[in-house]
Amino acid sequence: MKRIFIISVLIVCVLITGCISTQTSGKGTLQFSTSPEGAQIYLDNQYQGTTPSTLSGVSMGAHTLEFRYPGYQSWYANITVTAASSTYYAALTSQTVQPTQSQGGTAAQGQASTTTAPVSQPTVTIQESQTIMTIGNSQAFSGTCSGTDTVLLMLYGPGAYTNGVLVAQPSVKLNNYWNYTWNPGYSVMSGSYTMIAYDKQKIASATAAFSIVGGGTVSIVSSSTVVPQGGTVTFSGMCTTGAKTVTLTLYGPGQYTVGQEIATLSLNADNSWSYKYNFDLSKPVGSYTMRVNDAQNTQSDSVAIQLNT
């Protein structure tokens, strides 16, 4: 009698364990495939690898599914996962693909259907307010974008922007117009920059190139500080503000009281510059100053010259 009781207890435990196991194993298995293969899989906005792929242990219930592939429209679906295995397939094209809602179940039941509607490819344009920007100032960008409600702006340049930084996501307004003002303050380096505008799916893009100057120094030295009338002096120096040219202006007696621009010089590859100037006999004796400034007048330097008979 005691043995029968023990066996009965064991049977009840097994049945209870089976029920609990059935209740807690409520996970589904999803199989993904696309044409072309290699699309990125996002389940509830979380990256899950690339197609073809199988994902197990997915909790039952409602989820969002997305396939992304460069150059193709993203594919979206609202799906319901059950304890069974479900298959999801999408033929990705450059047209808008709107998948209908899929219900989980068997492989056949989980197959998501798609509806295609031919539309124009997204287009993006961009223009900058200035081709040369001075450190401390702002830069305005604007353009048009069709086929999306948001523009992605990626900035490439020296320093922190070497690998590209997503600086803004401006909304597209009426007539497909968008605009954005970038104000980095003094936290940027001088150099060449490129702003790339994408539509939200990164199908179309446009670029705007510009330079930033400032934040460096400009210097000048002379081969002599005392020169006779008719003598020649060599002026040289460096410019590290990011400008492409420097300007020399001479101040002194007579017509040079208000300053007279002498030359605009292109910088050498190492940012140096050099210029020979002749103090001809037409110039009155006295004290002169040669001033150098970068093209955007962010920095300057000067050297004094005494002209004698």
Backbone bond lengths (Angstrom), bond angles and torsions (degrees), N, CA, C in turn:
res aa  C-N    CA-C-N  psi(-1)  N-CA   C-N-CA  omega(-1)  CA-C   N-CA-C  phi
1 M - - - 1.465 - - 1.525 110.40 -
2 K 1.365 114.93 -41.97 1.445 119.18 179.42 1.522 111.02 -64.65
3 R 1.375 115.59 -37.63 1.465 118.91 178.84 1.514 110.69 -64.22
4 I 1.304 118.80 -40.47 1.476 122.28 179.34 1.520 109.98 -62.49
5 F 1.332 116.44 -38.64 1.477 120.12 -179.14 1.528 110.06 -65.56
6 I 1.337 116.47 -43.23 1.478 119.89 -179.69 1.518 110.81 -63.62
7 I 1.332 116.99 -42.42 1.473 120.13 179.41 1.524 110.60 -62.73
8 S 1.329 115.47 -40.74 1.476 119.34 179.27 1.519 111.08 -62.06
9 V 1.327 116.47 -41.58 1.479 120.75 178.74 1.516 110.51 -62.78
10 L 1.321 117.62 -42.49 1.466 121.12 179.24 1.518 111.74 -62.45
11 I 1.328 116.61 -41.28 1.469 121.01 179.35 1.522 110.15 -62.42
12 V 1.332 116.21 -43.69 1.473 120.07 179.44 1.525 110.36 -61.91
13 C 1.347 117.71 -42.26 1.466 121.41 179.62 1.523 111.42 -61.75
14 V 1.350 115.15 -42.27 1.466 118.70 178.62 1.512 111.20 -61.89
15 L 1.341 115.69 -43.52 1.471 119.10 179.75 1.516 111.16 -63.16
16 I 1.344 116.43 -42.71 1.471 119.81 179.73 1.519 110.36 -63.57
17 T 1.329 116.51 -42.78 1.468 120.76 179.36 1.512 110.99 -61.50
18 G 1.311 117.12 -41.30 1.460 121.23 178.53 1.498 111.83 -62.12
19 C 1.353 116.13 -40.97 1.471 119.99 179.40 1.515 110.98 -64.76
20 I 1.354 114.95 -43.05 1.459 118.14 -179.88 1.507 110.76 -64.23
21 S 1.358 115.87 -41.58 1.454 120.30 179.67 1.507 110.85 -60.96
22 T 1.350 115.80 -41.47 1.465 119.44 -179.75 1.515 111.13 -65.01
23 Q 1.361 116.11 -35.54 1.449 119.00 -176.29 1.517 111.79 -75.15
24 T 1.366 116.96 -29.18 1.461 118.91 -174.21 1.517 113.04 -97.37
25 S 1.336 117.30 -3.16 1.465 119.11 -178.50 1.518 111.09 -96.96
26 G 1.304 116.47 29.04 1.457 120.04 -177.45 1.511 113.07 -77.72
27 K 1.307 118.21 66.92 1.459 124.33 178.14 1.521 109.18 -123.56
28 G 1.333 115.11 148.65 1.457 119.66 -179.56 1.515 111.61 -112.09
29 T 1.328 115.33 162.79 1.467 122.92 176.24 1.518 108.84 -118.79
30 L 1.333 116.86 128.61 1.459 122.06 -176.57 1.520 109.57 -117.83
31 Q 1.324 115.01 134.91 1.460 121.51 176.78 1.522 108.31 -113.04
32 F 1.339 116.50 130.18 1.463 121.71 -175.45 1.523 110.07 -119.27
33 S 1.334 115.21 139.45 1.460 120.57 174.11 1.519 108.84 -153.40
34 T 1.336 115.74 150.01 1.461 120.72 -179.68 1.515 109.54 -143.45
35 S 1.292 114.82 165.22 1.460 122.15 170.17 1.531 107.25 -128.36
36 P 1.351 118.23 114.08 1.462 127.77 3.26 1.526 112.11 -75.12
37 E 1.336 115.30 161.38 1.452 120.21 176.83 1.530 110.46 -73.22
38 G 1.325 115.85 164.02 1.460 120.42 178.33 1.505 114.19 94.55
39 A 1.336 118.10 8.57 1.462 120.62 178.38 1.514 110.12 -71.30
40 Q 1.317 116.12 145.19 1.459 120.81 177.28 1.531 110.04 -75.74
41 I 1.334 115.75 138.52 1.467 122.14 -178.02 1.523 108.72 -105.06
42 Y 1.323 116.39 126.78 1.461 121.89 175.87 1.533 108.56 -124.21
43 L 1.323 116.63 116.48 1.454 122.43 175.62 1.525 107.78 -109.18
44 D 1.322 115.18 117.75 1.476 120.84 -175.58 1.525 110.16 55.43
45 N 1.364 115.49 41.21 1.468 123.27 177.75 1.524 113.69 67.39
46 Q 1.348 117.74 14.36 1.451 122.11 177.38 1.530 109.59 -110.19
47 Y 1.336 116.91 129.24 1.467 121.86 -177.60 1.529 110.56 -65.67
48 Q 1.347 116.62 132.25 1.467 121.99 -176.47 1.527 112.21 -127.24
49 G 1.332 118.87 22.26 1.456 120.96 179.78 1.519 111.82 99.94
50 T 1.331 115.90 -163.05 1.457 121.36 -177.70 1.522 110.47 -124.13
51 T 1.334 114.75 158.60 1.466 120.68 -179.57 1.521 110.42 -80.08
52 P 1.373 117.27 150.04 1.473 127.01 -5.04 1.518 111.01 -77.28
53 S 1.329 116.80 149.08 1.454 120.22 -176.63 1.528 109.61 -159.66
54 T 1.334 115.15 155.63 1.465 121.86 175.35 1.521 108.69 -122.42
55 L 1.317 116.47 131.04 1.465 122.15 -178.74 1.522 108.42 -120.66
56 S 1.320 116.65 120.17 1.463 121.36 -179.82 1.523 109.90 -109.55
57 G 1.340 114.99 167.00 1.452 120.73 177.73 1.509 113.84 73.72
58 V 1.341 117.38 27.94 1.463 121.23 179.81 1.522 108.87 -85.67
59 S 1.304 117.18 130.21 1.460 120.66 -178.56 1.517 110.85 -64.93
60 M 1.335 116.16 144.14 1.459 121.02 -179.18 1.525 110.26 -70.47
61 G 1.330 114.68 150.90 1.446 120.31 177.85 1.516 112.18 123.29
62 A 1.322 116.25 -165.17 1.462 122.41 -174.80 1.526 110.75 -81.36
63 H 1.342 116.07 137.79 1.463 123.19 177.47 1.527 108.89 -143.65
64 T 1.334 115.89 164.86 1.464 121.13 171.85 1.518 108.55 -110.57
65 L 1.318 116.17 141.41 1.454 122.48 -178.59 1.518 109.01 -125.86
66 E 1.330 116.08 137.14 1.463 120.53 179.73 1.518 109.29 -141.58
67 F 1.357 116.36 136.96 1.457 123.33 171.29 1.530 107.99 -111.01
68 R 1.331 117.66 132.08 1.461 122.15 177.57 1.523 109.72 -124.45
69 Y 1.333 114.54 137.88 1.461 120.09 178.51 1.521 108.03 -149.03
70 P 1.354 119.32 127.87 1.471 121.03 -177.27 1.526 112.21 -55.91
71 G 1.332 116.61 131.86 1.451 121.70 179.04 1.509 114.33 86.27
72 Y 1.335 117.32 -1.92 1.463 122.02 -179.80 1.522 109.18 -123.75
73 Q 1.316 114.83 153.75 1.457 119.62 174.53 1.522 110.13 -67.41
74 S 1.330 116.28 137.90 1.466 119.36 176.45 1.526 110.26 -67.26
75 W 1.336 115.61 149.50 1.472 123.35 -177.51 1.518 107.70 -112.49
76 Y 1.331 116.80 127.88 1.463 122.31 -177.32 1.530 110.44 -120.17
77 A 1.327 116.49 151.67 1.464 121.45 172.64 1.526 109.28 -158.00
78 N 1.322 115.54 145.45 1.460 122.45 168.16 1.521 106.86 -96.49
79 I 1.329 117.21 120.99 1.462 120.27 -174.72 1.525 109.91 -121.60
80 T 1.324 115.17 158.46 1.464 122.23 174.84 1.519 108.21 -120.87
81 V 1.320 116.96 118.26 1.457 122.65 -176.20 1.525 109.67 -92.17
82 T 1.322 115.80 132.23 1.463 121.93 174.18 1.524 108.69 -114.77
83 A 1.340 115.85 -176.28 1.461 119.97 -179.91 1.518 112.15 -72.93
84 A 1.319 117.51 -10.70 1.462 121.02 -179.50 1.527 110.24 -85.50
85 S 1.323 115.92 176.62 1.458 122.57 177.09 1.529 109.20 -88.97
86 S 1.325 117.69 136.24 1.451 122.55 -179.14 1.522 109.95 -128.65
87 T 1.327 115.92 145.64 1.466 121.78 -178.94 1.525 109.53 -116.74
88 Y 1.322 115.56 136.07 1.468 120.88 179.35 1.523 108.81 -129.13
89 Y 1.322 115.19 126.81 1.457 122.10 -177.08 1.520 109.23 -132.30
90 A 1.343 117.71 142.95 1.463 121.61 176.13 1.514 109.22 -142.34
91 A 1.322 116.12 136.20 1.461 122.47 172.43 1.526 106.95 -94.33
92 L 1.325 116.42 105.73 1.459 121.46 -174.90 1.521 110.28 -82.26
93 T 1.311 115.90 134.28 1.461 120.97 178.04 1.520 108.69 -136.23
94 S 1.322 116.13 175.63 1.465 120.81 177.77 1.518 111.41 -81.71
95 Q 1.325 116.26 -0.10 1.454 120.41 176.01 1.521 109.28 -94.15
96 T 1.350 115.85 166.51 1.454 119.93 178.89 1.505 109.56 -70.81
97 V 1.321 116.36 126.43 1.457 121.98 178.25 1.516 108.77 -114.16
98 Q 1.325 116.89 121.99 1.448 121.98 -179.23 1.524 109.38 -117.00
99 P 1.332 118.68 97.28 1.462 120.46 -178.98 1.513 111.72 -71.96
100 T 1.320 115.87 143.06 1.455 120.03 175.24 1.510 108.93 -80.25
101 Q 1.320 116.75 159.21 1.464 120.56 -177.62 1.518 110.12 -66.14
102 S 1.345 116.26 134.88 1.458 122.32 -178.24 1.503 110.36 -109.59
103 Q 1.296 116.52 143.40 1.457 121.44 175.26 1.511 108.40 -104.36
104 G 1.340 116.87 137.40 1.460 120.54 179.08 1.510 110.99 -70.30
105 G 1.321 117.33 165.64 1.463 122.35 179.11 1.493 108.20 155.76
106 T 1.310 116.25 -131.86 1.450 119.99 177.74 1.509 108.68 -73.85
107 A 1.320 114.93 171.81 1.460 119.47 179.73 1.512 110.75 -58.06
108 A 1.324 117.30 -40.67 1.462 120.45 -178.94 1.516 110.95 -68.02
109 Q 1.355 116.17 -39.66 1.452 119.31 -178.31 1.515 111.86 -71.56
110 G 1.335 117.27 -27.97 1.453 120.27 -177.13 1.510 113.29 -83.20
111 Q 1.319 119.34 -5.39 1.452 122.25 -178.50 1.518 109.89 -66.12
112 A 1.352 117.90 118.32 1.464 121.79 -178.09 1.515 109.80 -84.97
113 S 1.298 116.78 133.36 1.451 121.53 178.08 1.521 109.23 -93.36
114 T 1.321 117.61 157.39 1.463 122.71 -178.15 1.519 109.88 -129.78
115 T 1.328 113.53 154.47 1.460 121.19 175.57 1.512 108.08 -128.29
116 T 1.299 119.08 126.94 1.452 122.52 -178.78 1.512 109.90 -106.83
117 A 1.335 114.21 141.39 1.458 120.91 176.50 1.509 107.46 -134.02
118 P 1.335 119.67 115.53 1.458 121.54 -176.28 1.528 111.14 -63.33
119 V 1.327 114.88 126.94 1.458 120.76 176.61 1.521 108.07 -136.30
120 S 1.322 116.16 168.28 1.453 121.30 178.74 1.521 110.35 -74.42
121 Q 1.321 115.86 149.88 1.451 120.61 174.86 1.523 109.28 -63.21
122 P 1.352 118.47 145.32 1.459 120.03 174.71 1.525 111.07 -60.24
123 T 1.308 117.06 148.07 1.455 122.35 177.15 1.523 108.81 -129.27
124 V 1.334 115.99 145.76 1.462 121.70 179.88 1.522 109.02 -137.80
125 T 1.326 117.00 138.72 1.458 122.02 170.70 1.522 108.70 -129.50
126 I 1.328 116.09 156.91 1.462 121.07 179.14 1.517 109.33 -150.50
127 Q 1.326 116.47 145.17 1.452 121.67 172.40 1.526 109.14 -145.75
128 E 1.326 115.41 147.27 1.455 121.14 -179.86 1.526 109.90 -100.32
129 S 1.335 116.89 155.48 1.463 120.45 -178.70 1.515 112.54 -78.66
130 Q 1.343 117.71 -21.35 1.462 121.04 -179.70 1.517 109.28 -152.70
131 T 1.318 116.57 139.95 1.465 120.45 -179.36 1.522 111.29 -81.91
132 I 1.342 116.92 -21.92 1.461 121.23 175.99 1.519 108.12 -126.85
133 M 1.319 115.84 119.64 1.462 123.11 -176.70 1.523 108.90 -112.09
134 T 1.313 116.50 140.51 1.453 121.36 178.59 1.523 110.09 -96.88
135 I 1.325 116.25 136.79 1.462 120.63 178.18 1.529 109.89 -54.25
136 G 1.313 115.89 132.99 1.456 121.60 -176.75 1.512 113.15 101.01
137 N 1.342 116.89 -17.81 1.456 121.14 177.44 1.532 110.53 -95.96
138 S 1.328 115.80 175.72 1.464 121.26 178.23 1.518 110.00 -109.00
139 Q 1.310 115.91 163.11 1.462 123.23 179.78 1.524 108.61 -130.12
140 A 1.320 117.60 125.65 1.462 122.41 -179.13 1.523 109.96 -98.81
141 F 1.342 115.88 133.79 1.456 122.27 175.70 1.523 108.61 -120.07
142 S 1.317 116.49 146.59 1.460 120.94 178.82 1.522 108.80 -154.54
143 G 1.323 115.32 167.10 1.451 119.57 178.77 1.513 111.18 170.96
144 T 1.315 115.54 -161.23 1.460 122.01 178.32 1.523 109.07 -127.16
145 C 1.329 116.02 157.16 1.462 120.98 177.64 1.522 108.49 -154.60
146 S 1.314 116.61 125.78 1.464 121.52 178.61 1.518 109.65 -113.42
147 G 1.322 115.79 154.21 1.461 120.89 176.05 1.504 115.36 83.98
148 T 1.316 119.20 6.41 1.460 122.33 178.49 1.513 109.02 -158.20
149 D 1.330 116.34 163.66 1.460 119.97 -179.22 1.522 112.32 -104.63
150 T 1.337 117.26 0.79 1.455 120.82 -176.62 1.521 110.00 -142.41
151 V 1.317 116.34 143.27 1.459 123.06 175.07 1.530 108.54 -110.22
152 L 1.331 116.65 137.78 1.458 121.80 176.10 1.525 108.32 -103.09
153 L 1.341 117.32 127.00 1.462 122.08 -178.77 1.529 109.20 -111.95
154 M 1.341 116.03 114.57 1.462 122.81 178.35 1.532 108.80 -109.25
155 L 1.337 116.82 128.28 1.462 121.34 -177.83 1.526 110.01 -110.46
156 Y 1.344 115.82 130.06 1.454 122.76 177.08 1.529 108.91 -118.85
157 G 1.327 116.21 140.17 1.452 121.06 179.95 1.519 110.27 178.13
158 P 1.321 118.82 -167.21 1.468 121.40 -179.01 1.523 111.98 -74.11
159 G 1.330 114.95 166.29 1.458 120.41 175.74 1.517 113.12 68.75
160 A 1.317 116.46 -127.81 1.465 122.53 -176.33 1.519 113.01 -65.75
161 Y 1.327 117.97 -14.36 1.470 121.01 -175.83 1.533 112.54 -102.18
162 T 1.332 117.21 13.07 1.465 120.51 -177.06 1.525 112.11 -57.39
163 N 1.321 117.57 -44.04 1.467 121.79 -178.00 1.524 112.97 -96.92
164 G 1.321 117.48 7.53 1.457 121.20 179.23 1.513 112.29 89.34
165 V 1.324 116.47 136.64 1.452 122.73 178.67 1.531 108.71 -132.28
166 L 1.333 116.83 131.26 1.458 121.28 174.31 1.527 107.11 -76.02
167 V 1.337 116.91 104.09 1.464 120.21 -173.32 1.520 112.94 -91.63
168 A 1.326 118.59 -22.00 1.469 119.42 -177.81 1.520 110.45 -167.10
169 Q 1.346 115.50 159.32 1.458 123.20 174.58 1.532 108.26 -133.46
170 P 1.331 117.53 71.46 1.469 119.97 -177.69 1.524 112.10 -67.51
171 S 1.321 115.80 147.38 1.463 121.72 178.24 1.524 110.51 -79.71
172 V 1.321 115.28 148.53 1.456 121.46 175.82 1.525 108.31 -84.31
173 K 1.324 116.68 129.19 1.454 121.46 -175.02 1.530 110.25 -101.52
174 L 1.329 115.67 -164.18 1.460 120.27 178.93 1.521 110.87 -58.74
175 N 1.321 115.54 148.95 1.469 122.38 -179.62 1.528 112.34 60.33
176 N 1.338 116.21 27.05 1.468 122.95 176.80 1.528 112.93 63.38
177 Y 1.324 117.69 21.60 1.463 121.65 -176.79 1.527 111.19 -89.66
178 W 1.330 116.91 143.82 1.456 122.46 174.21 1.528 108.71 -141.03
179 N 1.309 116.60 157.58 1.460 120.80 175.92 1.527 110.35 -155.25
180 Y 1.329 114.83 157.32 1.472 121.12 -178.91 1.520 108.76 -158.15
181 T 1.329 116.54 138.15 1.463 121.93 176.62 1.519 109.10 -111.64
182 W 1.323 115.70 120.50 1.463 123.00 -179.91 1.518 108.93 -95.05
183 N 1.323 117.01 123.18 1.463 121.51 -178.60 1.527 109.25 -130.41
184 P 1.332 118.00 84.20 1.468 120.50 -175.67 1.520 114.41 -82.15
185 G 1.338 117.56 -4.18 1.459 119.80 -177.59 1.517 111.27 69.09
186 Y 1.336 115.97 -134.62 1.469 121.03 -178.48 1.527 112.15 -106.51
187 S 1.325 116.76 17.32 1.460 120.73 -174.76 1.520 113.66 -90.38
188 V 1.330 118.41 8.30 1.461 121.04 -178.45 1.524 110.48 -110.23
189 M 1.335 114.60 162.31 1.455 121.43 177.56 1.518 109.64 -100.23
190 S 1.321 116.59 155.94 1.455 119.92 173.76 1.526 109.16 -72.04
191 G 1.327 116.69 153.80 1.455 121.25 -179.77 1.514 112.16 145.52
192 S 1.322 115.56 -167.59 1.469 122.16 -178.44 1.521 110.25 -96.57
193 Y 1.335 116.28 136.15 1.461 122.65 -177.38 1.533 109.81 -128.49
194 T 1.331 115.31 155.99 1.461 121.90 174.53 1.526 109.04 -137.09
195 M 1.321 116.22 124.68 1.457 121.68 174.36 1.526 108.02 -102.13
196 I 1.343 116.43 125.07 1.468 121.66 179.67 1.522 108.71 -110.54
197 A 1.325 116.04 127.54 1.463 122.21 177.05 1.523 109.03 -103.41
198 Y 1.347 116.37 127.69 1.461 122.79 177.82 1.529 109.08 -117.93
199 D 1.336 115.80 154.02 1.461 118.22 163.17 1.524 107.35 -73.90
200 K 1.319 117.88 169.91 1.463 121.61 -171.41 1.525 112.79 -60.53
201 Q 1.324 117.97 -30.44 1.464 121.26 -179.34 1.527 112.55 -94.06
202 K 1.331 117.28 2.25 1.458 123.88 179.73 1.528 112.54 58.31
203 I 1.322 115.41 41.44 1.464 120.59 175.61 1.522 109.81 -90.24
204 A 1.332 116.86 -43.39 1.457 122.32 179.97 1.525 109.31 -113.57
205 S 1.333 116.40 153.99 1.458 120.24 179.66 1.515 110.30 -152.46
206 A 1.331 115.67 161.63 1.461 123.10 175.07 1.520 107.33 -150.04
207 T 1.338 117.07 152.52 1.462 120.83 -174.93 1.517 111.49 -124.71
208 A 1.330 114.79 151.97 1.463 122.76 173.88 1.518 107.62 -134.23
209 A 1.335 117.10 121.56 1.460 121.95 -178.91 1.527 109.65 -102.73
210 F 1.337 115.60 140.48 1.459 120.52 177.64 1.521 109.05 -155.30
211 S 1.327 115.80 167.37 1.457 121.68 179.56 1.516 110.05 -117.69
212 I 1.325 115.54 151.10 1.456 121.69 174.04 1.526 107.97 -117.33
213 V 1.332 116.18 130.99 1.450 121.15 -179.76 1.523 109.03 -123.26
214 G 1.341 114.64 161.64 1.463 120.31 179.69 1.508 110.89 112.34
215 G 1.319 114.98 172.78 1.456 119.75 176.58 1.508 114.56 82.27
216 G 1.346 118.03 -4.18 1.462 120.82 178.83 1.516 111.22 -111.07
217 T 1.315 116.01 -151.36 1.466 121.47 -178.87 1.521 110.81 -134.17
218 V 1.350 114.81 159.35 1.458 123.24 172.67 1.523 107.14 -127.68
219 S 1.330 118.14 135.20 1.463 121.29 -178.20 1.519 111.18 -133.89
220 I 1.336 115.43 157.80 1.460 121.66 177.11 1.524 109.42 -147.61
221 V 1.329 115.72 137.67 1.465 123.15 171.99 1.524 107.37 -133.79
222 S 1.334 116.50 158.71 1.462 121.24 179.15 1.518 110.17 -122.03
223 S 1.317 116.36 151.05 1.473 120.60 179.42 1.521 111.34 -70.59
224 S 1.333 117.19 -19.24 1.462 121.53 177.15 1.515 108.75 -155.78
225 T 1.313 117.25 146.09 1.467 120.67 177.55 1.525 111.43 -101.91
226 V 1.336 117.29 -8.40 1.469 122.24 175.97 1.523 107.43 -128.85
227 V 1.333 116.43 127.74 1.452 120.49 -175.48 1.527 109.79 -141.63
228 P 1.332 118.73 139.88 1.466 121.23 176.02 1.528 110.49 -79.91
229 Q 1.330 116.83 159.06 1.467 120.25 175.30 1.525 109.63 -55.48
230 G 1.348 114.85 133.93 1.461 120.09 -176.97 1.508 113.46 89.58
231 G 1.335 116.91 -5.73 1.461 120.27 -179.03 1.530 112.58 -81.97
232 T 1.317 115.07 163.18 1.468 122.20 -178.34 1.528 110.10 -117.23
233 V 1.307 115.58 136.61 1.466 122.16 178.11 1.530 108.54 -122.05
234 T 1.327 116.36 138.06 1.459 121.17 174.95 1.527 109.11 -99.34
235 F 1.321 115.15 121.92 1.462 121.26 176.04 1.531 108.32 -103.56
236 S 1.319 116.53 141.28 1.469 120.10 179.21 1.520 109.15 -151.62
237 G 1.318 115.27 167.48 1.461 119.39 -179.79 1.511 112.42 174.61
238 M 1.325 115.27 -165.75 1.454 123.24 -178.78 1.525 109.99 -130.21
239 C 1.331 115.89 156.45 1.471 122.09 174.04 1.522 108.01 -141.97
240 T 1.342 116.43 114.87 1.472 121.12 -177.76 1.520 112.13 -118.12
241 T 1.323 116.89 25.73 1.469 119.74 -179.33 1.519 112.81 -86.61
242 G 1.330 118.14 -5.26 1.458 121.18 -175.92 1.514 113.00 95.26
243 A 1.345 117.66 -7.55 1.464 121.03 177.85 1.529 109.89 -69.24
244 K 1.323 116.02 156.36 1.463 120.80 -179.51 1.519 112.12 -92.20
245 T 1.337 118.44 -21.30 1.454 122.33 -176.83 1.524 110.65 -138.46
246 V 1.337 115.41 162.44 1.463 122.58 171.04 1.521 108.16 -127.57
247 T 1.329 115.60 156.78 1.464 121.90 -179.54 1.517 109.92 -122.12
248 L 1.352 116.12 135.20 1.461 122.48 177.63 1.528 108.92 -103.93
249 T 1.341 116.10 130.98 1.464 122.23 178.59 1.527 108.69 -129.00
250 L 1.342 116.11 131.24 1.462 121.62 -177.29 1.525 110.65 -102.88
251 Y 1.330 116.74 130.20 1.465 123.69 175.91 1.535 108.68 -117.80
252 G 1.328 115.33 143.13 1.468 119.79 179.21 1.513 111.16 178.28
253 P 1.352 116.98 -160.30 1.463 120.46 -179.44 1.532 112.13 -73.64
254 G 1.342 115.11 165.38 1.457 120.80 176.34 1.513 112.60 66.14
255 Q 1.311 117.11 -131.99 1.467 122.43 -175.96 1.515 113.35 -68.19
256 Y 1.337 116.37 -9.51 1.455 120.15 -178.52 1.539 112.69 -94.51
257 T 1.355 115.96 6.60 1.463 119.82 -178.32 1.525 111.31 -59.91
258 V 1.335 116.81 -42.26 1.468 121.23 -178.57 1.522 111.70 -90.92
259 G 1.315 116.58 -1.03 1.462 120.21 179.26 1.513 112.77 92.38
260 Q 1.298 115.95 138.33 1.460 121.74 177.38 1.525 109.11 -131.62
261 E 1.341 116.09 125.19 1.461 120.30 -179.66 1.513 109.80 -68.02
262 I 1.316 115.31 126.63 1.457 121.30 -175.81 1.521 112.04 -96.19
263 A 1.336 117.58 -44.85 1.476 120.14 -176.18 1.517 110.51 -164.04
264 T 1.332 115.14 153.41 1.463 122.94 169.09 1.517 107.06 -116.16
265 L 1.326 116.26 122.56 1.458 121.62 -170.39 1.515 111.60 -117.13
266 S 1.317 116.33 137.72 1.465 120.98 172.65 1.518 109.30 -80.53
267 L 1.320 115.77 145.61 1.460 120.46 -179.52 1.526 111.02 -79.80
268 N 1.323 115.17 150.18 1.456 120.30 173.06 1.528 109.40 -76.64
269 A 1.318 116.33 175.43 1.467 120.71 -176.96 1.522 112.29 -61.45
270 D 1.333 117.75 -27.91 1.468 121.30 -179.85 1.520 112.38 -95.73
271 N 1.356 116.74 16.72 1.470 123.93 179.29 1.527 113.60 71.27
272 S 1.325 117.84 14.28 1.458 120.65 176.97 1.521 110.74 -91.60
273 W 1.315 116.00 165.99 1.461 121.92 176.40 1.532 108.51 -149.66
274 S 1.334 116.80 160.01 1.455 121.26 -179.90 1.525 109.07 -156.04
275 Y 1.364 115.72 145.82 1.471 119.50 -178.30 1.529 109.73 -154.73
276 K 1.335 116.01 131.85 1.455 121.90 175.82 1.530 109.64 -96.29
277 Y 1.340 115.20 130.85 1.472 119.29 -177.99 1.525 109.49 -129.49
278 N 1.359 115.15 135.10 1.461 121.53 -179.35 1.530 110.61 -102.53
279 F 1.326 115.74 121.46 1.464 121.25 174.37 1.532 107.77 -84.98
280 D 1.336 116.37 83.73 1.461 120.19 -173.73 1.529 111.24 -69.65
281 L 1.325 114.45 173.73 1.465 120.91 -173.68 1.514 113.04 -67.60
282 S 1.346 118.59 -13.93 1.468 120.35 -179.69 1.525 112.02 -75.14
283 K 1.303 117.66 -14.90 1.461 121.38 -176.88 1.530 110.01 -86.76
284 P 1.324 116.39 131.48 1.475 118.81 179.03 1.520 111.10 -70.22
285 V 1.345 114.57 148.94 1.455 117.97 177.84 1.525 109.47 -66.01
286 G 1.308 116.24 157.09 1.461 120.82 179.78 1.506 111.50 144.66
287 S 1.314 115.24 -167.06 1.467 122.11 -177.98 1.527 110.53 -93.89
288 Y 1.330 115.62 131.89 1.464 121.85 179.59 1.542 109.48 -123.64
289 T 1.310 114.32 157.91 1.468 121.43 174.62 1.519 108.64 -132.72
290 M 1.328 116.20 125.83 1.470 120.45 173.50 1.530 107.38 -100.96
291 R 1.323 114.76 122.09 1.466 120.18 -178.23 1.532 109.71 -111.09
292 V 1.331 116.72 140.26 1.454 122.17 175.44 1.525 108.58 -120.68
293 N 1.323 117.26 138.86 1.467 121.67 174.30 1.517 109.02 -141.40
294 D 1.329 116.27 152.51 1.465 118.96 176.77 1.527 109.42 -73.03
295 A 1.335 115.88 168.79 1.462 120.66 -171.54 1.517 113.08 -60.25
296 Q 1.336 118.04 -31.04 1.465 121.07 -178.30 1.532 112.77 -97.51
297 N 1.352 116.25 7.23 1.467 121.88 178.89 1.532 112.32 58.06
298 T 1.316 117.46 35.85 1.466 119.37 176.52 1.528 111.42 -83.95
299 Q 1.341 116.63 -28.14 1.460 121.22 179.80 1.530 109.41 -143.03
300 S 1.335 116.64 153.74 1.475 120.96 177.78 1.523 109.91 -151.93
301 D 1.333 116.09 166.20 1.450 123.40 176.54 1.531 107.21 -155.82
302 S 1.328 118.06 162.89 1.456 121.41 -177.78 1.504 111.46 -149.58
303 V 1.341 116.12 160.57 1.441 122.80 178.19 1.531 107.97 -139.98
304 A 1.339 117.36 142.89 1.476 122.31 -178.00 1.529 110.26 -93.26
305 I 1.339 115.42 143.04 1.470 122.96 178.50 1.534 108.20 -130.81
306 Q 1.322 117.23 133.86 1.449 121.62 175.30 1.522 108.84 -104.75
307 L 1.354 116.33 118.60 1.463 121.72 -179.79 1.528 108.21 -98.99
308 N 1.345 114.45 120.16 1.472 121.22 179.97 1.523 111.45 -113.69
309 T 1.316 115.63 166.83 1.470 120.45 175.68 1.503 109.56 -75.90
